[in-house]
Amino acid sequence: MSRPLDRRAWLTLGGLHLGALATGTGPNLAALLAADGAARGPRPDADFSVILFWANGGPSHLDTFDLKPDAPAEVRGPFKPIRTNTVGVQISEHLPLLAGAADKFALVRSLHHNRAEHSGGTHRFLTGYPSVAANLNDAEYPDVGSVVAKALAGRDAGVPAYVANTKAYGGGPGYLGSGYAPFMPRPNPITSTGANAYDPVPLHLAAADRAGLSLDPEGTVTLRRRDDLRRTLDSLPRALDDSDGPAAEFGRHQRRAVELLAGPRTRAAFDLSREDPRVLAKYGNSDWGRDLLTARRLVEAGARFVQCQANVRLRPATGRITTWDDHSVNCDIFKAYEERMPVLDRAASALIDDLYQRGLDRHVLFIFCGEFGRTPRIAYQDSSRRPGRDHWPRAMSVLLAGGGLRMGQVVGATNARGEEPTARAMDSNCLLATLYHRFGIDTTLQARDRSGRPNPILPECEPIAELVGHRPQG
């Protein structure tokens, strides 16, 4: 019996003619996926997609999904845990609707990494790699959404593969280039800085904003011609040496973006006026409710990775921030959670219920998390002596719902003070490995960075066995 051809054999046989070279002489990610998928791995799942509700700033695991009622007062905080509809699972008293849907989600309480600054932590969590810079605006390595967009390059869904409301601090396409950045209807550049009090940028669009997505045929042609001229002038010096390199990749992305903006499926996905009023009411009269409903409409239309920052303007008496960076110098963390959690509870539970009612739970995965957790010990740094918690990457909680994964369970545990995992301690890369596993993306495949060095999509890490249905190793 003949053995399957390995990757080297496929390279030798010219199996990479399906893709172009990304940089230098190295094969790009799309080509490697084509060769490797034919040789030994699954192709990307045509139905799988992710909605990432990103609590940038870092939500407190101790006050949401991993409460410690028996810990000392300086650790446990004022909130009480409540039982859910799943035996043995408890969450915050301010999340009663989610408590009634615990059979439809899973909590992972034992992820950790080693970066305690916001952009460095975001970069580490979303790319799987530690950044060289500590406070970087833009990613050095590609984040998960950009990898997915690259892996799915060439498919024609009529909707951008990667959509976001705005840019994350420390996120982005990294060395893959701007051709694989998310499509953002109205981004705000300040979201990619160390600011934490900017106005929230909703994913949903009002009628006036939706009109900006619509281009008449003549406008499309005009933009395309303008882009062709600019692209030709910008890339001419490199075109002589590299006719299919980064400049050409970017040009193809721009051309495709113009066509998508003119397409009816993208416009329709953002049009919440097409929704049943009862569905709109279920999500709640909030930006978060409309954002998550828009995200559901986008993945139904064909988007594969939708990322939305979960920012909200607090009452002035509570704090000055819109992110989840709940130091005492920024806000009273417990008053902030009393404002945020009821809105999160309604919007997230509505989305989870919606996914299950529509049969989307088999293919659409909803995730709520941020770049890290918060310190077990409550701090009182502000002159007002209001309470807060600081950055804590040694333990965090992640909520996941749907995606064809095993729900109704808690994976891992932390110690009595929520300081570090005591069961199933896992690098946060295990979550990325789980996503790539469901997308059918082989994480050992390599792309070349700007210096020409090959890098695997993800450093070695296994999918979370309890979620994908396998026994954990070790």
LODREN-603661 format. One record per residue: x, y, z of N, C-alpha, C in turn. Coordinates in steps of 0.02 Angstrom, whole numbers, padded with zeros to 5 digits, always signed. Each point is the difference from the previous one (the first is absolute). Example, Ala and Ser with C-alpha at 12.3 -4.5 7.8 and 13.67 -1.06 7.14 Angstrom:
+00660-00284+00390-00045+00059+00000+00045+00060+00000-00018+00053-00036+00042+00059+00003-00039+00055+00037
# end
This chain:
+00043-00060+00000-00043+00060+00000+00045+00062+00000-00014+00046-00043+00041+00061-00004-00019+00047+00057+00051+00035+00025-00011+00048+00054-00025+00067-00027-00038+00039+00041-00020+00067-00023+00061+00043-00012-00005+00043-00049+00055+00045-00014+00008+00050+00056+00062+00011+00023+00010+00051+00050+00006+00068-00034+00008+00053+00043+00000+00068-00028+00059+00011-00047+00058-00029+00018+00058+00010-00043-00012-00029-00070-00033-00059-00001-00015-00030-00065-00047+00044-00041-00049+00028+00033-00046+00043-00036+00036+00062-00027+00045+00028+00041+00039+00056-00025+00040-00019-00062+00030-00060+00004+00040-00024-00056-00042-00009-00063-00060-00025+00010-00044-00013-00058-00034+00062-00026+00013+00057+00033-00030+00062-00025-00071+00010+00023-00018-00028+00058-00067+00006+00024-00020+00070+00020+00049+00046+00002-00015+00067+00021-00018+00047-00057-00015-00028-00059-00019+00044-00054-00068+00033+00012-00037-00022+00052-00065+00029+00015+00006+00069+00030+00057+00018+00028+00007+00065+00032+00060+00037-00026+00006+00062+00021+00056+00041-00021+00049+00006+00058+00059+00026-00014+00049+00011+00054-00017+00063+00037+00001-00003+00067-00019+00058+00040+00058+00048+00007+00057-00024+00023+00058+00043+00007+00062-00039-00020+00047+00033-00031+00061-00034-00019-00015-00061-00042+00033-00055+00016-00010-00062-00036-00042-00050+00039-00026+00021+00058-00037-00047+00042-00073-00006-00020-00030-00058+00009-00070-00010-00018-00046+00037+00048-00057+00024-00026-00046+00034+00044-00046-00049+00034-00039+00026+00047-00042-00042+00042-00054-00035-00040-00031+00036-00047-00054-00031-00039+00026-00059-00041+00060+00008-00029+00028-00055-00039+00017-00060+00044+00030+00014+00057+00016-00055+00045-00062-00036+00023-00054+00038+00013-00062-00032+00020-00026-00046-00056+00005+00023-00061-00024-00041-00056+00039-00065-00005+00067+00005+00004+00042-00060-00006-00008-00046+00060+00002+00030+00060-00003-00042+00059-00069-00031+00008-00053+00037-00018-00067-00028+00006-00009-00060-00045+00028+00004-00061-00006-00057-00046+00041-00059+00024+00057+00015+00034+00045-00054+00018-00021-00036+00063-00020+00038+00052-00010-00036+00063-00047+00034+00049-00030+00055-00016-00039+00035+00050-00069+00020-00025-00044+00018+00046-00067+00021-00020+00000+00069-00032-00045+00010-00045-00009+00067-00029-00038+00044+00049+00006+00066-00006-00039+00043+00044-00075-00015-00004-00033-00001+00058-00071-00014+00004-00039+00057-00033-00039-00017-00050-00035+00052-00037-00054+00034+00041-00018-00028+00057-00054+00028+00040+00024+00032+00065+00060-00015+00024+00020+00023+00066+00017+00075-00001-00022+00035+00053+00016+00070+00007+00002+00018+00074+00028+00057+00016+00010+00022+00069-00026+00070+00009-00034+00011+00055-00017+00067+00024+00038+00011+00064+00048+00046-00001+00041+00015+00059-00022+00066+00029-00030-00002+00059-00020+00061+00036+00056+00015+00048+00042+00049-00019+00065+00011+00031-00005+00053+00055+00008-00021+00063-00002+00045+00057+00070+00029+00010+00020+00045-00045+00067+00026+00003+00011+00039+00064+00057-00012+00030+00015+00026+00066+00006-00055+00051-00035-00056-00011+00006-00058+00042-00055-00005+00053-00051-00042-00011-00053-00008+00050+00024-00042+00059-00029+00014+00058+00019-00036+00061-00035-00068+00002+00040-00053+00000-00028-00067+00007-00033-00009+00068+00026+00035+00051-00024-00008+00068-00069+00031+00011-00022+00043-00045-00064+00034+00007-00050-00019-00054+00018-00047-00043-00045-00021-00054-00012-00075+00001+00052-00040-00016-00010-00071-00011+00040-00046+00046+00038+00028+00047+00041-00041+00044+00002+00031+00069-00058+00009+00030-00005+00033+00065+00028-00043+00056+00026+00033+00050+00030-00035+00058-00033+00024+00064-00061-00025+00014-00037+00026+00058+00032-00015+00067+00044-00049+00003+00032-00017+00064+00068+00033+00009+00021+00039-00048+00065+00034+00004-00006+00060+00048+00056+00026+00024-00001+00059+00042-00033+00059-00035-00025+00048+00038-00037+00057-00027+00041+00039-00050+00066+00004+00009+00041+00038-00047+00009-00035-00067-00026-00061-00006+00002-00038-00062-00069-00008-00031-00049-00019+00039-00063-00025-00029-00044+00054-00030+00002+00062+00026-00045+00051-00026-00070-00009+00026-00047+00045-00019-00067+00000+00029-00050-00046-00034+00015-00026-00060-00050-00037-00038-00005-00072+00024-00060-00027-00004-00014-00068+00021-00007-00046-00061+00023-00061+00005-00012-00048-00054-00071-00027+00002-00027-00017-00058-00066-00031-00004+00006-00064-00040-00046-00046+00014-00001-00063-00036-00025+00011-00071+00022-00042-00045-00023+00002-00069-00043-00062-00013-00023-00008-00062-00039-00059-00017+00044-00061-00014+00064+00007+00014+00047-00056-00007+00029-00016+00069-00006-00061+00020+00020-00020+00068+00073+00017+00013+00012+00033+00056+00068+00015+00021+00030+00062-00030-00035+00035-00045+00027+00059-00032-00034+00062+00030+00040+00046+00025-00024+00062+00028+00034+00059-00033-00037+00055-00008+00027+00062-00028-00028+00058+00040+00016+00061-00019-00019+00059+00038-00076+00009+00003-00023+00026+00057-00070+00015+00010-00027+00052-00050+00045+00037-00032-00021+00051-00048-00007-00028-00071+00004-00066-00007-00007-00033-00065-00055-00054+00003-00061+00017+00021-00051-00051+00009-00024-00031-00065-00003+00037-00054-00022-00029-00063+00051-00049-00026+00063+00016+00005+00052-00047-00020-00001-00062+00046-00016+00011+00063-00004-00058+00046-00053-00049-00024-00053+00025-00032-00051-00044-00026+00018-00032-00066+00058+00017-00028+00021-00028-00064+00067-00035+00005+00020-00020+00061+00067-00029+00009+00009-00066-00036-00055-00035-00016+00005-00061-00038+00020+00013-00072-00003+00063-00021+00016+00018-00069+00068+00034-00006+00036+00008+00055+00067+00029-00005+00048-00040+00043+00064+00013-00010+00053-00030+00040+00044+00056+00028+00026-00011+00059+00047+00046+00031+00069-00033+00005+00050+00035-00024+00069-00023+00009+00032+00047+00052+00018-00028+00057+00024+00041+00056+00075-00006+00012+00036-00033-00043+00069-00015+00016+00050+00021-00055-00019+00048-00042+00048+00025-00049+00045+00052+00033+00060+00006-00028+00048+00049+00026+00051+00015-00054+00035+00056+00008+00058+00016-00042+00046+00045+00041+00049+00031-00032+00052+00034+00038+00007+00074-00015-00050+00032-00030+00005+00071-00016-00053+00039+00038+00022+00047+00042-00046+00036+00044-00016+00070-00023+00025+00022-00059-00018+00066-00024-00054-00008-00054-00040+00051-00011-00060-00007-00042+00016-00023-00071+00041+00039-00035+00012-00018-00070+00043-00063-00005+00048-00008+00045+00039-00061+00000-00042-00060+00016-00047+00008+00048-00045-00055+00017-00048-00016-00056-00026+00052-00033-00045-00011-00057+00037-00036-00056+00061+00023-00014+00041-00031-00052+00012-00074+00016+00020-00012+00062+00014-00069+00021-00062-00044-00005-00057+00026+00020-00062-00039+00001-00027-00012-00070+00002+00050-00044-00032-00006-00065+00046-00026-00054+00066+00004+00009+00046-00026-00050+00033-00065+00021+00007-00010+00066+00036-00058+00025+00073+00011+00010+00024+00059-00019+00072+00016+00005+00011+00060+00046+00055-00001+00039+00018+00060+00038+00029+00053-00047-00020+00062+00009+00027+00053-00041+00067+00022+00027+00041+00029-00043+00063+00029+00023-00014+00064+00038-00043+00042-00028-00018+00063+00033-00051-00014+00055+00002+00041+00052-00048-00008+00055-00065+00036-00014+00004+00063-00021-00060+00041-00011-00007+00015-00074-00015-00051-00037-00004+00007-00073-00071+00013-00022-00008+00046-00047-00066+00013-00028-00022-00055-00046+00045-00022-00043-00017-00049-00052+00038-00065+00011-00032-00055-00018+00028-00066+00012+00063-00012-00041+00047-00037+00029+00059-00022-00036-00014-00066-00036-00040-00043+00030-00022-00063-00030-00074+00006-00017-00026-00038-00047-00071+00006-00018-00046-00027+00054-00054+00036+00013-00048-00024+00048-00045-00053-00032-00040-00033+00040-00038-00058-00023-00047+00018-00057-00032+00059+00003-00045+00019-00054+00036+00009-00066+00060+00029+00003+00039+00009-00062+00024-00066-00028+00019-00047+00044+00019-00066-00024-00058-00034-00035-00059+00006+00029-00060-00030-00031-00013+00033-00067+00005+00067-00003-00011+00034-00064+00050-00022-00053+00062-00010+00020+00051-00023-00046-00014-00072-00023-00019-00042+00047-00012-00070-00017-00060-00007-00047-00047+00047+00004-00060-00005-00041+00003+00046-00061+00059+00027-00014+00008+00044-00057-00022-00035-00064-00039+00035-00039-00022-00029-00064-00071-00026+00000-00028-00012+00061-00069-00023+00000-00045+00060-00011-00057-00010-00032-00043+00054-00020-00066-00005+00036-00005+00032+00059-00061-00003+00039-00041+00064-00007+00029+00051-00032-00036+00063-00006+00002+00043+00062+00034-00024+00052+00007+00036+00064+00072-00007+00022+00030+00052+00031+00069-00007+00023+00007-00059+00049+00055-00036-00005+00011-00057+00045+00011+00023+00072+00034+00056+00008+00019+00025+00066-00029+00070+00008-00044+00008+00049-00034+00063+00013+00012+00020+00072+00011+00064+00012+00008+00025+00069-00031+00069+00004-00018+00020+00060-00026+00068+00008+00056+00051-00004+00059-00018+00028+00057+00046-00002+00063-00038+00017+00056+00033-00001+00065-00031+00010+00014-00013+00074+00027-00059+00016+00019-00016+00069+00071+00024+00014+00012+00020+00061+00066+00023+00023+00046-00060+00005+00047-00006-00048+00045-00057-00001-00022-00055-00047-00056+00009-00035-00024-00049-00048+00013+00022-00071-00020-00042-00048+00007+00016-00070+00032-00055-00040+00012+00012-00065+00025-00053-00044+00074-00013+00005+00038+00042+00036+00071-00012+00007+00035-00004-00068+00045-00048-00006+00040-00004-00062-00040-00026-00059-00062-00022+00009-00041-00018-00058-00018+00061-00041+00002+00058+00031-00014+00061-00037-00073+00022+00003-00012+00062-00018-00066+00030+00008-00053-00033-00043+00020-00040-00049-00049-00036-00040-00041-00048+00041+00022-00017+00060-00036-00048+00043-00021+00032+00066-00003+00067+00001-00029+00035+00057-00076-00009-00004-00035+00010+00055-00073-00007-00002-00032+00056-00040-00058-00014-00028-00042+00051-00029-00034+00036+00058+00009+00067+00005-00029+00039+00054-00043+00055-00030-00064+00000+00013-00044+00050-00032+00018+00071+00018+00018+00013+00062+00017+00069+00021+00048-00003+00059+00062-00020-00010+00047-00008+00055+00022+00066+00030+00026-00004+00061+00028+00059+00033+00072-00017+00017+00049+00034-00029+00071-00017+00013+00020+00002+00073-00035+00039+00041+00020+00005+00070-00008-00067+00037-00042-00044-00026-00009-00066+00033+00062-00042-00004+00048+00018-00042+00062-00037-00007+00057+00033+00038-00017+00040+00050+00049+00033+00041-00012-00019+00073+00038+00030+00044-00008-00014+00071-00059+00036+00032-00039+00036-00039-00058+00035+00028-00051-00050+00026-00035+00017+00052-00051-00045+00026-00066+00035+00015-00007+00063-00025-00061+00038+00013-00031+00026-00064+00016-00031-00056-00028+00023-00064-00073-00019-00005-00037+00034-00043-00070-00017-00011-00004-00070-00030-00046-00041+00025-00008-00067-00029-00016+00004-00075+00026-00049-00037-00012-00003-00073-00046-00058-00013-00064+00012-00011-00046-00056-00011+00015-00037-00065-00017-00064+00000+00003-00038-00062-00062+00012-00042-00058+00008+00033-00061+00012-00038+00001+00069-00030-00038+00010-00053+00000+00063-00036-00070+00029-00002-00005+00065+00011-00063+00035-00011-00011+00007-00076-00060+00021-00018-00017+00004-00071+00048+00044-00039+00019+00057+00030+00046+00045-00034+00068-00032-00012+00024-00039+00049+00064-00033-00007-00004-00057-00051-00057-00035-00001-00008-00054-00049+00001+00027-00071-00025+00061-00009+00001+00030-00067+00071+00008-00025+00047+00009+00045+00070+00006-00020+00030-00064-00027-00033-00057+00014+00024-00064-00026-00021-00010-00072-00048+00039-00022-00029-00011-00067+00036+00043-00051+00023-00031-00052+00033+00035-00055-00036-00017-00065-00016+00052-00038-00031-00015-00065+00053-00027-00047-00020-00031-00055+00049-00031-00045+00054+00048-00024-00020+00062-00014+00049+00049-00024+00050+00017+00055-00026+00005+00063+00045+00013+00055+00050-00056+00010-00023-00062-00009+00045-00057+00006+00055+00003-00052-00019+00015-00061+00050+00004-00054+00049+00056+00014-00025+00058+00023+00044+00056+00015+00050-00017+00054-00024-00031+00054+00045-00019+00053+00051-00051-00023-00022-00047-00041+00044-00052-00024+00055+00030-00043-00018+00048-00043+00051+00032-00042+00049+00040+00041-00026+00036+00050+00043+00039+00043+00049-00045+00038-00027-00056+00025+00043-00047+00035+00052-00031-00046-00020-00017-00062+00047-00029-00047+00058+00048-00013-00015+00064-00007+00053+00049-00013+00046+00005+00060-00028+00007+00060+00042+00007+00059+00041-00063+00012-00031-00058-00010+00036-00063+00010+00057-00006-00050-00012+00020-00062+00053-00005-00050+00059+00044+00018-00014+00062+00021+00054+00045+00017+00038-00023+00062-00037-00023+00050+00032-00021+00063+00042-00062-00008-00022-00046-00041+00034-00064-00003+00048-00007-00059+00005+00052-00042+00042-00006-00059+00072-00018+00015+00034+00030+00050+00069-00019+00013+00009-00073+00017-00050-00028+00034+00006-00070+00020-00027-00047-00053-00042+00025-00043-00032-00044-00049+00050-00032-00047+00056+00035-00012+00050-00028-00045+00030-00064+00028+00004-00004+00067+00031-00058+00032-00051-00050+00026-00060+00023+00016-00048-00043+00034-00070+00016-00026-00019-00033-00053-00064+00015-00032-00060-00027+00037+00012-00039+00053-00056-00028+00037+00013+00002+00074+00028+00056+00023+00020+00006+00070-00050+00039+00041+00024+00032+00054-00045+00034+00046-00042+00055-00032+00031+00039-00045-00038+00054-00031-00058-00027-00040+00013-00054-00037-00055-00029-00039-00053-00030+00045+00021-00031+00056-00049-00027+00047-00045+00056+00027+00030+00056+00018-00038+00056+00026-00048+00027-00053+00024+00004-00062-00042+00025-00054-00060-00044-00011+00011-00066+00003-00057-00045-00009-00050+00008+00056+00025+00011+00061-00045+00011+00056-00041+00063-00010+00032+00054-00022-00037+00063-00009-00054-00008-00054+00018-00033-00054-00049-00011-00053-00059-00040+00026+00015-00052+00038-00053-00043+00027-00043+00040+00050+00033+00043+00040-00038+00040+00049-00050+00045-00035+00020+00032-00055-00046+00043-00036-00060-00040-00025+00013-00059-00026-00055-00041-00025-00046-00023+00056+00029-00016+00059-00041-00021+00056-00044+00056+00024+00028+00061+00003-00039+00056+00023-00060+00014-00045+00008-00015-00063-00054+00011-00048-00049-00058-00001+00018-00054+00035-00041-00060-00004-00060+00002+00047-00055-00031-00020-00061+00003+00041+00004-00041+00064+00039-00053+00003+00000-00042+00060+00031+00036+00059+00053+00038-00012+00031+00038+00055-00048+00053+00025-00031+00037-00044-00047+00052+00021-00058-00030+00037-00026-00056-00024-00058-00032+00032+00018-00024+00070+00060-00027+00009+00020-00026+00066+00000+00055+00052+00018+00061-00019+00002+00055+00047-00068+00033+00011-00049-00020-00038-00066+00033+00002-00045-00034+00051+00000+00026+00062-00041-00030+00053-00074+00013-00009-00018+00045-00045-00071+00012-00012-00034-00060-00031+00040-00047-00026-00028-00060-00029-00016-00054+00052+00021+00012+00063-00011-00049+00052-00071+00004+00028-00025-00056+00023-00063-00003+00036+00006+00044+00062-00048+00046+00011+00003+00043+00060+00005-00039+00065-00029-00060+00001+00004-00041+00061+00071-00023+00013+00038-00013-00053+00070-00019+00008+00040+00060+00024-00012+00058-00029+00034+00061+00022-00012+00012+00074-00062-00008+00021-00017+00012+00070+00035-00051+00046+00007-00061-00023+00032-00051+00041+00073+00017+00015+00035+00028-00049+00070+00018+00010+00007+00061+00045-00051+00041+00004+00002+00058+00044+00017+00064-00036-00022+00055+00030+00011+00065-00029+00068+00027+00023+00053-00029-00027+00067+00019+00019+00046-00009-00060+00056+00034+00001+00050-00009-00053+00023-00073-00002+00011-00030+00059+00023-00069+00001-00051-00048-00030-00063+00011+00015-00052-00042-00030-00001+00007-00075+00001+00061-00025+00000+00010-00073+00064-00025-00032+00056+00007+00036+00064-00025-00027-00001-00076-00009-00023-00035+00052+00001-00073-00005-00052-00025-00050-00056+00035-00007-00048-00019-00052+00030+00012-00069+00036+00055-00008+00034+00013-00064+00052-00053-00014+00037-00021+00052+00050-00052-00009-00033-00065-00024-00057-00017+00030-00035-00061-00021-00021+00005-00073-00024+00058-00020-00021+00011-00070+00060-00005-00047+00057+00024+00022+00060-00002-00042+00023-00072-00012+00001-00041+00053+00023-00069-00010-00052-00039-00040-00064+00016+00008-00050-00033-00042+00010+00018-00073+00023+00062-00013+00010+00021-00069+00064-00028-00030+00046-00025+00042+00061-00030-00027+00065+00024+00031-00002+00049+00045+00061+00020+00035+00024-00059+00043+00065-00006+00008+00027-00057+00036+00031+00017+00067+00019+00062+00010+00027+00022+00065-00023+00072+00011-00043+00008+00051-00026+00067+00017+00025+00017+00070+00036+00055+00006+00027+00022+00064-00028+00067+00017-00026+00006+00061-00030+00063+00022+00023+00016+00070+00024+00060+00011+00021+00021+00066-00062+00015+00043+00001-00026+00062-00056+00008+00046+00013+00061+00044-00004+00060-00029+00011+00061+00037-00066+00034+00017-00001+00036+00055-00061+00036+00020+00020+00061+00040-00038+00053-00007+00012+00062+00038-00031-00007+00069+00040+00001+00052-00024-00005+00068-00029+00068+00023-00041-00003+00052-00022+00062+00030+00060+00037+00029+00004+00065-00005+00058+00037+00026+00017-00015+00072-00051-00012+00041+00014-00015+00071+00033-00068+00009-00008-00044-00051+00030-00067+00005+00072-00001-00023+00015+00035-00055+00068+00000-00025+00005+00036-00067+00062+00006-00023+00014+00040-00059+00013-00042-00062+00004-00067+00006+00021-00042-00056-00060-00028-00037+00014-00024-00061-00050-00038-00038+00022-00072-00010+00062-00016+00016+00025-00068-00005-00011-00037+00066+00028-00061+00006-00004-00039+00061+00064+00005+00041+00035+00055-00006+00063+00010+00037-00015+00028+00069-00023-00044+00044-00032+00022+00061+00047+00008+00059+00052+00041-00009+00040+00023+00057-00042+00050+00040+00017+00007+00063-00037+00047+00041+00011+00072-00024+00055+00014-00035+00011+00067-00026-00046+00014-00059-00029-00052-00028-00044+00008-00058-00074-00002+00018-00018-00041+00048-00071-00008+00017-00007-00039+00065-00061-00001+00025-00019-00046+00053-00020-00065-00036+00041-00051+00006-00010-00060-00039-00068-00032+00013-00024+00001+00061-00061-00034+00015-00061+00039-00025+00002+00065+00005-00054+00040-00030+00001-00007-00077+00061-00004-00029+00005-00009-00072-00032-00066-00021+00011-00052+00039-00029-00065-00018-00075-00001+00010-00024+00038+00048-00073+00005+00009-00032+00035-00059+00038+00042-00035-00026+00032-00061+00008-00046-00061+00057-00032-00005+00015-00039-00061-00037-00067-00001+00001-00035+00055-00020-00071-00003-00073-00011-00018-00048+00041+00023-00068-00011-00024-00008+00008-00076+00038+00046-00029-00003+00009-00073+00033-00059-00035+00058-00022+00025+00032-00059-00027-00044-00061+00007-00032-00007+00058-00042-00057+00013-00056-00006-00051-00033+00055-00013-00056-00002-00048+00024-00012-00070+00050+00037-00023+00023-00005-00069+00031-00068-00014+00044-00024+00044+00034-00063-00012-00048-00059+00004-00045+00001+00048-00048-00055+00005-00047-00001-00060-00018+00059-00025-00043+00003-00060+00037-00030-00060+00064+00017-00008+00038-00027-00056+00005-00076+00006+00017-00024+00059+00008-00072+00009-00066-00036-00016-00055+00026+00025-00065-00030-00014-00015+00003-00074+00016+00056-00032-00012+00008-00071+00040-00050-00041+00063-00011+00019+00042-00048-00037-00031-00070+00004-00024-00018+00057-00030-00067+00008-00067-00005-00035-00041+00051+00003-00065-00003-00033+00007-00005-00076+00051+00031-00026+00011+00001-00073+00043-00058-00024+00022-00042+00045+00043-00055-00019+00070+00021-00016+00018+00061+00018+00067+00025-00014+00051-00024+00052-00023-00027+00056+00046-00021+00052+00049-00054-00022-00017-00036-00053+00045-00053-00024+00060+00029-00037-00006+00061-00023+00052+00028-00043+00026+00069+00022-00037+00035+00042+00019+00067+00022+00020-00002+00073+00059+00025+00015+00026+00001+00068+00001+00071+00026-00034+00012+00056+00001+00065+00034+00051-00003+00057+00043+00051+00004+00051+00003+00053-00004+00068+00034+00001-00001+00066+00006+00062+00039+00062-00006+00044+00047+00046-00009+00060+00002+00041+00038+00064-00014+00055+00010+00037+00046+00054-00014+00071-00026+00001+00049+00044+00005+00070-00021-00006+00028-00034+00061-00031+00010+00058+00021-00033+00062-00054+00009+00053+00012-00028+00060-00046+00010+00056+00022+00060+00041-00024+00004+00061+00018+00055+00045+00027-00029+00066+00038+00041+00035+00034-00023+00061-00049-00025+00053+00017-00054+00034-00041-00023+00055-00008+00052+00055+00052+00035+00017-00006+00049+00055-00029+00066-00027-00051+00024+00033-00031+00063-00017+00047+00057+00021+00009+00049-00044+00045+00056+00014-00041+00064+00009+00030+00046+00037-00032+00065+00013+00051+00055-00015+00020+00006-00062+00054+00046-00019-00023+00071-00006-00064+00010-00017-00025+00067-00013-00009+00037+00066+00007+00066-00004-00007+00041+00061-00071-00005+00029-00048-00018-00042-00068-00008+00024-00009-00065+00039+00050-00043-00002-00002-00066+00033-00053-00046-00029-00016+00010-00064-00046-00046-00032+00038-00064-00018-00036-00056-00005+00033-00065-00013+00015-00011-00074+00053-00038-00012+00017-00020-00069+00043-00062+00002+00011-00029-00058+00045-00057-00007+00048+00015-00058+00061-00027+00005+00051+00013-00050+00006-00059-00049+00049+00004-00045+00008-00051-00053+00024-00066+00030-00025-00056-00029+00018-00066+00028-00004-00053-00055+00055-00013-00036-00001-00050-00053+00010-00072+00025+00010-00009+00065+00012-00068+00026-00064-00041+00006-00058+00031-00006-00064-00036+00001-00053+00044-00032-00046-00033-00035-00054+00036-00033-00056-00049-00015-00059+00028-00015-00057-00042-00019-00023+00020-00070-00019-00050-00039-00025+00010-00068-00067-00036-00006-00050+00036-00026-00065-00031-00015-00005-00016-00073-00020-00061-00017-00009-00021-00069-00069-00032-00007-00033+00013-00056-00066-00030-00012-00005-00022-00073-00021-00062-00010-00013-00025-00067+00062-00026-00035+00004+00012-00064+00057-00019-00040+00010-00074-00009-00052-00040+00013+00008-00072-00006+00043-00030+00055+00015+00038+00052+00040-00024+00056-00044-00027+00056+00031-00032+00048-00037-00029+00056-00015+00054+00052-00064+00013+00011-00021+00053+00044-00024-00029+00067-00024+00045+00044-00026-00021+00064+00052-00026+00048+00059+00031+00001+00054-00024+00043+00047+00057+00018+00039-00013+00052+00055+00044+00019+00064-00039-00010+00047+00031-00033+00066-00030-00012+00051+00036+00043+00034-00037+00043+00052+00029+00041-00026+00033+00063+00046+00018+00044-00017+00032+00063+00060+00040+00024-00013+00051+00041+00053+00038+00031-00001-00012+00076+00052+00023+00033+00004-00012+00072-00051+00042+00038+00000-00005+00066-00052+00030+00042-00002+00076-00004+00054+00030-00025+00003+00073-00006-00002+00022-00073-00009-00046-00047-00003+00018-00070+00066+00023-00029+00055-00021+00030+00066+00025-00019+00029-00036-00060-00010-00066-00003+00031-00040-00053-00038-00066-00008+00007-00031-00058-00036-00064-00010+00027-00055+00045-00047-00041+00023+00018-00059+00038-00022-00064-00036-00039+00007-00052-00022-00058-00040-00003+00022-00073+00029-00042-00044+00001+00012-00072+00029+00069-00017+00056+00016+00030+00034+00062-00018+00021-00003-00073-00020+00051-00038+00013+00001-00072+00023+00069-00022+00050+00000-00043+00019+00062-00034-00060+00025-00041-00009+00065-00003-00056+00028-00038+00002-00021-00073+00058-00021-00024+00003-00024-00069-00044-00061-00012-00017-00036+00053-00044-00057-00009-00069+00021-00026-00022+00060+00018-00063+00025-00028+00008+00013-00075+00055+00031-00020+00012+00011-00071+00005-00066-00037+00034-00048+00030+00006-00066-00032-00069-00031-00010-00045+00011+00047-00068-00026-00006-00036+00033-00059+00007+00065-00007-00032+00035-00056+00028-00023-00066+00066-00004-00005+00030-00023-00063-00020-00072-00016-00006-00040+00051-00022-00069-00009-00069-00001-00033-00046+00043+00024-00067+00001-00028-00001+00031-00070+00044+00047-00013+00004+00028-00067+00033-00049-00049+00033-00052+00027+00037-00045-00043+00066+00027-00022+00029+00046+00038+00063+00032-00018+00057-00036+00038+00048-00024-00036+00058-00034+00029+00047+00052+00029+00008+00001+00066+00041+00051+00032+00075-00009-00010+00021-00055-00028+00071-00009-00013+00022+00032-00066-00048+00019-00041+00018+00032-00063+00034+00067+00013+00043+00019-00045+00044+00057+00013-00011+00056-00051+00008+00060+00023+00001+00059-00043+00062+00040+00019+00026+00039-00046+00062+00037+00012-00015+00070+00025+00036+00020+00053-00009+00068+00026+00038+00049-00043+00003+00062+00022+00031+00053-00041+00075-00009-00009+00030-00038+00044+00072-00013-00007+00014-00063-00041-00053-00033-00022+00008-00061-00040+00002-00064+00039-00006+00004+00066+00002-00060+00042-00068-00035-00001+00001-00067-00005-00064-00036+00001-00025-00007+00072-00065+00007+00008-00031-00007+00066-00062-00044-00007-00009-00048+00044-00063-00038+00000-00057+00046+00020-00060-00017-00021-00058+00040+00018-00005+00008+00076+00016-00053+00036-00006+00001+00072+00055-00043+00030+00034+00025+00053+00047-00044+00035-00037-00062+00026+00036-00052+00009-00030-00064+00016-00048+00004+00059-00061-00021-00011-00051-00001+00052-00058-00042-00025-00032-00037+00044-00054-00044-00019-00068+00033+00011-00050-00018-00042-00069+00024+00014-00022-00024+00069-00048+00036+00028-00026-00017+00066-00042-00064-00007+00026-00054+00027-00028-00066-00013-00073-00005+00023-00016+00028+00057-00068-00005+00026-00050+00034-00045+00022+00049-00040-00046+00035-00045-00008-00035-00066+00054-00028-00025-00003-00032-00066-00019-00074+00004-00006-00026+00061-00026-00068+00007+00052-00053+00009+00063+00020+00014+00053-00050+00011+00020+00001+00073+00034-00052+00021+00027-00001+00068+00061+00043+00004+00007+00040+00055+00061+00040+00007+00061-00045+00008+00055+00024-00028+00062-00037+00005+00034+00016+00066+00038-00049+00027+00038+00012+00061-00042-00012+00062
# end
